[in-house]
Amino acid sequence: MYAAAGNPRRTQSSGKKAIYGWTLDKDELFKLIKKAVREVVRKEMGRVWLEGLATVTDEEQEDINRRHGKPDRPRKTESRETVAL
């Protein structure tokens, strides 16, 4: 078949495909796609879950503060995301 030297997009017929200089076999490509889809689904499910949470009206919040006391200090909202390179 084709030799890998000289053209990085062509490899020998070992089941591997070279894409933009990267050589991946079918299983590696499947794992990469599966991981990417899993990350997107996890992120979207989190967003949908947050949108489904009930909101508290000002009147309800005042009632909660009267019954349980107002928090000492407002909590900071933080968001962290790990990106694998």
C-alpha positions as CSV (number, residue, x, y, z in Angstrom):
1,M,0.0,0.0,0.0
2,Y,1.2,3.5,0.7
3,A,4.3,4.3,2.7
4,A,3.9,6.8,5.6
5,A,7.1,8.6,4.6
6,G,6.6,11.7,2.5
7,N,2.8,12.0,3.0
8,P,1.5,12.0,6.6
9,R,-2.0,11.4,5.4
10,R,-1.3,8.0,4.0
11,T,-0.3,5.0,6.0
12,Q,0.1,1.3,5.4
13,S,-3.0,-0.8,5.6
14,S,-2.7,-1.5,9.4
15,G,-6.2,-0.2,10.2
16,K,-4.8,3.2,11.1
17,K,-5.8,6.5,9.5
18,A,-3.6,9.6,9.5
19,I,-5.6,12.7,10.0
20,Y,-3.7,16.0,9.8
21,G,-0.5,14.3,10.8
22,W,-2.1,12.4,13.7
23,T,-2.2,8.6,13.3
24,L,-5.2,7.0,15.0
25,D,-6.5,3.5,14.8
26,K,-10.2,2.8,14.9
27,D,-10.3,2.0,18.6
28,E,-8.4,5.2,19.5
29,L,-10.7,7.3,17.4
30,F,-13.8,5.7,18.9
31,K,-12.5,6.3,22.5
32,L,-11.7,10.0,21.6
33,I,-15.2,10.6,20.2
34,K,-16.8,8.7,23.1
35,K,-15.0,10.9,25.6
36,A,-15.9,14.1,23.8
37,V,-19.6,13.1,23.6
38,R,-19.6,12.1,27.3
39,E,-18.2,15.6,28.2
40,V,-20.8,17.4,26.2
41,V,-23.6,15.3,27.6
42,R,-22.4,15.8,31.2
43,K,-22.2,19.6,30.7
44,E,-25.6,19.8,29.1
45,M,-27.3,17.5,31.7
46,G,-25.8,19.8,34.4
47,R,-27.3,22.9,32.6
48,V,-30.7,21.2,32.3
49,W,-30.6,20.2,35.9
50,L,-29.8,23.8,37.0
51,E,-32.6,25.2,34.9
52,G,-35.0,22.8,36.5
53,L,-34.3,24.1,40.0
54,A,-37.1,26.2,41.5
55,T,-36.4,29.8,42.2
56,V,-37.1,31.6,45.4
57,T,-39.2,34.8,45.4
58,D,-38.2,37.8,47.5
59,E,-41.1,37.1,49.9
60,E,-40.0,33.5,50.3
61,Q,-36.4,34.5,51.0
62,E,-37.5,37.1,53.6
63,D,-39.6,34.3,55.3
64,I,-36.5,32.0,55.3
65,N,-34.3,34.8,56.7
66,R,-36.9,35.4,59.5
67,R,-37.1,31.8,60.5
68,H,-33.5,30.8,60.2
69,G,-31.6,34.0,60.3
70,K,-29.7,35.8,57.6
71,P,-26.3,34.2,56.5
72,D,-23.3,35.9,58.0
73,R,-21.8,36.7,54.6
74,P,-22.8,36.0,51.0
75,R,-21.2,33.0,49.5
76,K,-19.0,33.4,46.4
77,T,-20.1,31.5,43.4
78,E,-17.3,29.6,41.8
79,S,-17.0,27.6,38.7
80,R,-14.2,25.3,37.8
81,E,-13.5,23.3,34.8
82,T,-10.6,21.0,34.0
83,V,-9.3,20.9,30.5
84,A,-7.1,18.0,29.4
85,L,-4.5,18.8,26.9
